Protein backbone atom coordinates (compact mmCIF):
# COMPACT_ATOMS: atom_id res chain seq x y z
CA UNK A 1 0.00 0.00 0.00
CA UNK A 2 1.36 3.44 -0.93
CA UNK A 3 2.10 5.80 1.95
CA UNK A 4 1.42 8.85 -0.23
CA UNK A 5 -1.88 10.66 0.05
CA UNK A 6 -3.91 13.19 2.00
CA UNK A 7 -5.22 13.05 5.56
CA UNK A 8 -8.00 15.33 6.81
CA UNK A 9 -7.31 16.32 10.41
CA UNK A 10 -9.57 18.10 12.89
CA UNK A 11 -7.05 20.01 14.99
CA UNK A 12 -7.96 20.68 18.60
CA UNK A 13 -7.48 24.12 20.14
CA UNK A 14 -4.31 24.40 22.21
CA UNK A 15 -2.31 22.17 19.84
CA UNK A 16 0.17 23.55 17.32
CA UNK A 17 -0.30 22.69 13.66
CA UNK A 18 3.18 21.13 13.72
CA UNK A 19 2.28 18.85 16.63
CA UNK A 20 -0.94 17.86 14.88
CA UNK A 21 1.21 16.03 12.31
CA UNK A 22 2.89 13.70 14.83
CA UNK A 23 0.21 10.96 14.53
CA UNK A 24 0.84 10.82 10.75
CA UNK A 25 4.50 9.99 11.27
CA UNK A 26 3.56 7.21 13.67
CA UNK A 27 0.63 5.71 11.75
CA UNK A 28 2.24 5.84 8.28
CA UNK A 29 5.84 5.23 9.40
CA UNK A 30 7.22 8.19 7.48
CA UNK A 31 9.00 11.44 8.23
CA UNK A 32 7.81 12.99 4.97
CA UNK A 33 4.68 14.81 6.11
CA UNK A 34 3.37 18.35 5.74
CA UNK A 35 0.22 20.42 5.83
CA UNK A 36 -1.43 23.21 3.87
CA UNK A 37 -2.17 26.27 5.97
CA UNK A 38 -1.19 26.79 9.60
CA UNK A 39 -3.88 27.25 12.23
CA UNK A 40 -3.25 29.42 15.29
CA UNK A 41 -2.52 27.63 18.55
CA UNK A 42 -5.93 28.59 19.96
CA UNK A 43 -7.77 27.79 16.73
CA UNK A 44 -9.39 24.47 15.87
CA UNK A 45 -10.66 22.80 12.75
CA UNK A 46 -9.62 21.47 9.38
CA UNK A 47 -6.01 20.85 8.43
CA UNK A 48 -5.27 19.03 5.17
CA UNK A 49 -2.07 17.06 5.68
CA UNK A 50 -0.07 15.02 3.18
CA UNK A 51 2.39 12.15 3.33
CA UNK A 52 5.10 10.97 0.96
CA UNK A 53 5.18 12.42 -2.54
CA UNK A 54 1.72 13.91 -2.07
CA UNK A 55 3.42 16.68 -0.05
CA UNK A 56 4.34 18.19 -3.43
CA UNK A 57 0.65 18.93 -3.96
CA UNK A 58 0.25 20.99 -0.78
CA UNK A 59 0.76 24.39 -2.50
CA UNK A 60 -2.32 23.67 -4.62
CA UNK A 61 -4.33 23.01 -1.45
CA UNK A 62 -2.99 26.07 0.32
CA UNK A 63 -4.17 28.32 -2.51
CA UNK A 64 -7.82 27.31 -1.93
CA UNK A 65 -10.30 29.60 -0.20
CA UNK A 66 -11.29 28.90 3.39
CA UNK A 67 -14.30 29.23 5.69
CA UNK A 68 -13.97 30.19 9.37
CA UNK A 69 -16.23 30.98 12.29
CA UNK A 70 -15.02 33.11 15.18
CA UNK A 71 -16.18 35.14 18.17
CA UNK A 72 -15.55 38.89 18.16
CA UNK A 73 -15.03 40.55 21.57
CA UNK A 74 -15.64 44.31 21.53
CA UNK A 75 -14.21 46.82 24.00
CA UNK A 76 -10.68 45.58 24.63
CA UNK A 77 -7.64 44.64 22.54
CA UNK A 78 -4.72 42.36 23.41
CA UNK A 79 -1.18 42.05 22.10
CA UNK A 80 -1.97 38.74 20.37
CA UNK A 81 -5.46 39.85 19.26
CA UNK A 82 -6.83 36.79 21.09
CA UNK A 83 -9.16 37.12 24.08
CA UNK A 84 -6.59 35.87 26.62
CA UNK A 85 -3.55 37.89 25.53
CA UNK A 86 -2.04 40.82 27.41
CA UNK A 87 -4.52 43.69 27.39
CA UNK A 88 -3.08 46.72 25.60
CA UNK A 89 -6.22 48.82 25.13
CA UNK A 90 -9.63 49.15 26.77
CA UNK A 91 -12.49 51.26 25.46
CA UNK A 92 -14.15 52.69 28.57
CA UNK A 93 -17.28 53.45 26.56
CA UNK A 94 -17.76 49.72 25.97
CA UNK A 95 -17.07 48.43 29.48
CA UNK A 96 -20.14 46.88 31.04
CA UNK A 97 -20.90 46.26 34.67
CA UNK A 98 -18.73 44.06 36.88
CA UNK A 99 -18.94 40.33 36.22
CA UNK A 100 -21.49 38.48 38.32
CA UNK A 101 -21.05 35.00 39.85
CA UNK A 102 -24.22 33.77 38.14
CA UNK A 103 -22.70 33.98 34.65
CA UNK A 104 -23.49 31.05 32.41
CA UNK A 105 -23.27 30.04 28.76
CA UNK A 106 -21.00 28.23 26.34
CA UNK A 107 -18.34 25.83 27.58
CA UNK A 108 -15.19 27.45 26.23
CA UNK A 109 -13.03 25.12 28.32
CA UNK A 110 -14.42 22.17 26.39
CA UNK A 111 -13.73 23.97 23.09
CA UNK A 112 -10.14 24.90 23.99
CA UNK A 113 -9.26 21.90 26.11
CA UNK A 114 -8.66 24.22 29.09
CA UNK A 115 -9.38 23.91 32.77
CA UNK A 116 -12.76 25.37 33.70
CA UNK A 117 -11.09 28.23 35.60
CA UNK A 118 -9.44 29.39 32.37
CA UNK A 119 -12.66 29.72 30.40
CA UNK A 120 -14.41 33.09 29.95
CA UNK A 121 -18.11 32.97 30.69
CA UNK A 122 -20.92 34.07 28.46
CA UNK A 123 -24.34 35.19 29.59
CA UNK A 124 -27.49 35.49 27.56
CA UNK A 125 -28.64 39.09 27.29
CA UNK A 126 -32.29 38.21 27.87
CA UNK A 127 -31.64 36.61 31.27
CA UNK A 128 -28.93 38.95 32.53
CA UNK A 129 -30.33 42.17 31.10
CA UNK A 130 -34.11 42.24 31.56
CA UNK A 131 -35.79 44.69 29.30
CA UNK A 132 -33.16 44.58 26.55
CA UNK A 133 -34.74 45.21 23.18
CA UNK A 134 -34.13 42.96 20.17
CA UNK A 135 -30.48 42.22 19.59
CA UNK A 136 -29.17 45.25 21.51
CA UNK A 137 -26.14 44.42 23.66
CA UNK A 138 -25.81 46.47 26.86
CA UNK A 139 -22.03 46.92 27.02
CA UNK A 140 -21.84 50.54 28.12
CA UNK A 141 -22.80 53.79 26.47
CA UNK A 142 -23.29 53.76 23.57
CA UNK A 143 -24.49 50.18 23.28
CA UNK A 144 -23.58 47.99 20.29
CA UNK A 145 -26.20 46.24 18.21
CA UNK A 146 -26.11 43.55 15.61
CA UNK A 147 -27.31 46.18 13.15
CA UNK A 148 -24.28 48.34 14.02
CA UNK A 149 -21.95 45.46 13.23
CA UNK A 150 -23.76 44.45 10.06
CA UNK A 151 -23.56 48.04 8.84
CA UNK A 152 -19.74 47.93 8.71
CA UNK A 153 -19.41 44.46 7.16
CA UNK A 154 -19.72 45.59 3.50
CA UNK A 155 -16.46 47.57 3.70
CA UNK A 156 -14.63 44.28 4.33
CA UNK A 157 -16.06 42.40 1.34
CA UNK A 158 -13.89 41.96 -1.75
CA UNK A 159 -10.19 42.77 -2.13
CA UNK A 160 -8.86 44.59 0.94
CA UNK A 161 -5.48 45.34 2.52
CA UNK A 162 -4.88 43.70 5.89
CA UNK A 163 -2.02 44.09 8.37
CA UNK A 164 -1.11 40.70 9.93
CA UNK A 165 -0.88 40.37 13.73
CA UNK A 166 2.52 40.97 15.32
CA UNK A 167 2.20 37.50 16.82
CA UNK A 168 2.17 35.59 13.54
CA UNK A 169 4.37 33.43 11.32
CA UNK A 170 5.09 36.30 8.93
CA UNK A 171 8.83 36.52 8.30
CA UNK A 172 10.85 39.70 8.92
CA UNK A 173 14.46 39.44 7.72
CA UNK A 174 14.20 35.66 8.07
CA UNK A 175 12.69 35.73 11.58
CA UNK A 176 9.12 34.98 12.58
CA UNK A 177 7.27 38.10 13.67
CA UNK A 178 6.02 36.28 16.78
CA UNK A 179 9.60 35.47 17.84
CA UNK A 180 10.60 39.12 17.49
CA UNK A 181 7.51 40.24 19.41
CA UNK A 182 8.35 37.84 22.24
CA UNK A 183 11.79 39.47 22.47
CA UNK A 184 10.21 42.87 22.86
CA UNK A 185 11.18 44.13 19.42
CA UNK A 186 9.14 46.89 17.81
CA UNK A 187 7.38 45.44 14.76
CA UNK A 188 5.72 47.18 11.86
CA UNK A 189 4.22 44.74 9.39
CA UNK A 190 3.14 45.84 5.94
CA UNK A 191 -0.44 45.39 4.70
CA UNK A 192 -1.18 42.41 2.48
CA UNK A 193 -3.86 42.14 -0.16
CA UNK A 194 -6.49 39.51 0.69
CA UNK A 195 -9.98 38.70 -0.57
CA UNK A 196 -13.08 38.20 1.57
CA UNK A 197 -15.90 36.57 -0.34
CA UNK A 198 -18.52 36.80 2.40
CA UNK A 199 -18.80 37.87 6.04
CA UNK A 200 -21.91 37.54 8.18
CA UNK A 201 -23.07 37.62 11.78
CA UNK A 202 -24.24 34.24 13.07
CA UNK A 203 -26.91 34.28 15.76
CA UNK A 204 -27.55 36.99 18.33
CA UNK A 205 -24.97 38.90 20.33
CA UNK A 206 -24.08 38.13 23.92
CA UNK A 207 -22.36 39.77 26.84
CA UNK A 208 -19.14 38.00 27.77
CA UNK A 209 -16.69 38.31 30.63
CA UNK A 210 -13.35 39.41 29.18
CA UNK A 211 -9.97 38.70 30.70
CA UNK A 212 -10.10 42.16 32.33
CA UNK A 213 -12.88 41.01 34.65
CA UNK A 214 -15.33 43.37 32.94
CA UNK A 215 -18.19 42.49 30.60
CA UNK A 216 -18.12 43.15 26.86
CA UNK A 217 -20.31 42.67 23.82
CA UNK A 218 -19.50 39.62 21.70
CA UNK A 219 -20.76 38.43 18.33
CA UNK A 220 -20.20 35.22 16.39
CA UNK A 221 -19.31 35.58 12.70
CA UNK A 222 -18.66 33.42 9.65
CA UNK A 223 -16.06 34.38 7.03
CA UNK A 224 -15.28 32.92 3.59
CA UNK A 225 -11.90 34.24 2.53
CA UNK A 226 -8.71 33.78 0.55
CA UNK A 227 -5.35 32.37 1.49
CA UNK A 228 -3.40 34.68 3.78
CA UNK A 229 -6.37 36.09 5.69
CA UNK A 230 -5.79 36.51 9.43
CA UNK A 231 -9.03 36.22 11.38
CA UNK A 232 -7.42 37.92 14.39
CA UNK A 233 -6.62 40.95 12.25
CA UNK A 234 -10.13 40.90 10.82
CA UNK A 235 -11.56 41.05 14.34
CA UNK A 236 -9.29 43.97 15.23
CA UNK A 237 -10.30 45.86 12.09
CA UNK A 238 -14.02 45.19 12.55
CA UNK A 239 -13.83 46.64 16.06
CA UNK A 240 -12.00 49.72 14.78
CA UNK A 241 -14.64 50.22 12.11
CA UNK A 242 -17.18 50.31 14.96
CA UNK A 243 -15.16 53.01 16.70
CA UNK A 244 -13.83 50.76 19.44
CA UNK A 245 -11.21 48.04 19.93
CA UNK A 246 -11.51 44.27 19.94
CA UNK A 247 -10.03 40.80 19.81
CA UNK A 248 -11.27 37.30 18.95
CA UNK A 249 -11.71 33.80 20.31
CA UNK A 250 -13.06 30.43 19.19
CA UNK A 251 -11.56 30.53 15.68
CA UNK A 252 -12.54 27.37 13.82
CA UNK A 253 -11.79 26.44 10.21
CA UNK A 254 -14.70 24.60 8.63
CA UNK A 255 -13.66 24.34 4.98
CA UNK A 256 -10.68 24.44 2.61
CA UNK A 257 -11.78 24.53 -1.02
CA UNK A 258 -14.49 21.88 -1.35
CA UNK A 259 -13.28 19.86 1.66
CA UNK A 260 -15.20 20.27 4.93
CA UNK A 261 -14.23 19.51 8.50
CA UNK A 262 -17.03 16.97 8.93
CA UNK A 263 -14.85 14.58 6.88
CA UNK A 264 -11.88 15.06 9.21
CA UNK A 265 -10.59 12.93 12.08
CA UNK A 266 -8.92 13.79 15.37
CA UNK A 267 -5.25 12.84 15.54
CA UNK A 268 -5.79 10.39 18.40
CA UNK A 269 -8.28 8.44 16.23
CA UNK A 270 -6.12 8.29 13.09
CA UNK A 271 -5.73 4.91 11.34
CA UNK A 272 -4.17 3.84 8.01
CA UNK A 273 -7.68 3.80 6.50
CA UNK A 274 -7.84 7.59 6.80
CA UNK A 275 -5.22 8.03 4.06
CA UNK A 276 -7.06 9.37 0.99
CA UNK A 277 -6.03 9.21 -2.69
CA UNK A 278 -5.01 12.65 -3.93
CA UNK A 279 -7.89 12.89 -6.41
CA UNK A 280 -10.40 12.60 -3.55
CA UNK A 281 -9.17 15.89 -2.09
CA UNK A 282 -7.91 17.97 -5.03
CA UNK A 283 -10.59 18.37 -7.69
CA UNK A 284 -8.37 18.23 -10.78
CA UNK A 285 -9.74 16.09 -13.65
CA UNK A 286 -8.28 12.59 -13.98
CA UNK A 287 -7.14 11.35 -17.40
CA UNK A 288 -6.41 7.65 -17.89
CA UNK A 289 -3.39 6.75 -20.00
CA UNK A 290 -2.44 3.54 -21.77
CA UNK A 291 0.79 1.71 -20.92
CA UNK A 292 2.88 3.49 -23.55
CA UNK A 293 1.63 6.89 -22.41
CA UNK A 294 2.40 6.03 -18.78
CA UNK A 295 5.97 5.17 -19.78
CA UNK A 296 6.31 8.47 -21.62
CA UNK A 297 5.00 10.45 -18.65
CA UNK A 298 7.37 8.62 -16.30
CA UNK A 299 10.26 9.69 -18.54
CA UNK A 300 9.11 13.31 -18.43
CA UNK A 301 7.76 13.40 -21.99
CA UNK A 302 4.47 14.88 -23.11
CA UNK A 303 1.82 12.67 -24.70
CA UNK A 304 -0.70 13.57 -27.42
CA UNK A 305 -4.27 13.98 -26.15
CA UNK A 306 -7.22 14.60 -28.45
CA UNK A 307 -10.05 13.60 -26.10
CA UNK A 308 -11.92 16.54 -24.50
CA UNK A 309 -11.18 16.97 -20.79
CA UNK A 310 -14.08 18.06 -18.60
CA UNK A 311 -13.97 20.28 -15.50
CA UNK A 312 -10.73 22.03 -16.39
CA UNK A 313 -9.87 25.27 -14.62
CA UNK A 314 -11.60 28.22 -16.25
CA UNK A 315 -9.37 30.91 -14.72
CA UNK A 316 -7.85 32.96 -17.58
CA UNK A 317 -4.11 32.51 -17.85
CA UNK A 318 -3.96 29.67 -15.34
CA UNK A 319 -2.47 26.27 -16.08
CA UNK A 320 -5.02 23.53 -16.74
CA UNK A 321 -3.96 20.90 -14.23
CA UNK A 322 -4.97 17.25 -14.54
CA UNK A 323 -4.09 14.11 -12.64
CA UNK A 324 -2.51 11.50 -14.90
CA UNK A 325 -3.56 7.94 -14.08
CA UNK A 326 -2.81 4.46 -15.38
CA UNK A 327 -5.44 2.35 -17.15
CA UNK A 328 -6.78 1.14 -13.78
CA UNK A 329 -7.37 4.70 -12.56
CA UNK A 330 -4.47 4.89 -10.08
CA UNK A 331 -3.03 8.42 -10.10
CA UNK A 332 0.64 8.50 -11.08
CA UNK A 333 1.31 12.21 -11.41
CA UNK A 334 0.24 15.79 -11.97
CA UNK A 335 0.10 17.06 -15.53
CA UNK A 336 -0.81 20.17 -17.48
CA UNK A 337 -3.33 20.02 -20.31
CA UNK A 338 -2.46 21.96 -23.45
CA UNK A 339 -4.72 21.70 -26.48
CA UNK A 340 -3.72 18.45 -28.12
CA UNK A 341 -1.31 17.18 -25.47
CA UNK A 342 -0.64 16.54 -21.78
CA UNK A 343 2.68 17.59 -20.29
CA UNK A 344 3.98 16.09 -17.02
CA UNK A 345 4.38 18.43 -14.05
CA UNK A 346 5.78 15.89 -11.61
CA UNK A 347 5.54 12.18 -10.80
CA UNK A 348 3.53 10.82 -7.87
CA UNK A 349 4.39 7.15 -8.15
CA UNK A 350 5.53 4.75 -5.45
CA UNK A 351 7.70 6.22 -2.69
Secondary structure, 3 states (H helix, E strand, C coil): CCCCEEEEEEECCCCCCCHHHHHHHHHCCCCCEEEECCCCCCCEEEEEEEEHHHHHHHHHHHCCCEEEEEEEEECEEECCCECCCCEEEECHHHCCCECCCCCCCCCHHHHHCCCHHHCCCEECHHHHCCCCCCCEECCCCCCEEHHHHHHHHHHHCEEEEEECCCCCCCEECCEEHHHHHHCCCCCCCCEEEEEEEEEEEEEEEEEEECCCCEEEEEEEEEEEECCCCCHHHHHHHHHHHCCCCEEEEEEEEEEECCEEHHHCECHHHCCHHHCECHHHCCCCEEEECCHHHHHHHHCCCCEEECCCCCCCCCCCCCCCEEEEECCCCCEEEEEEEECEEEEEEEECCCC
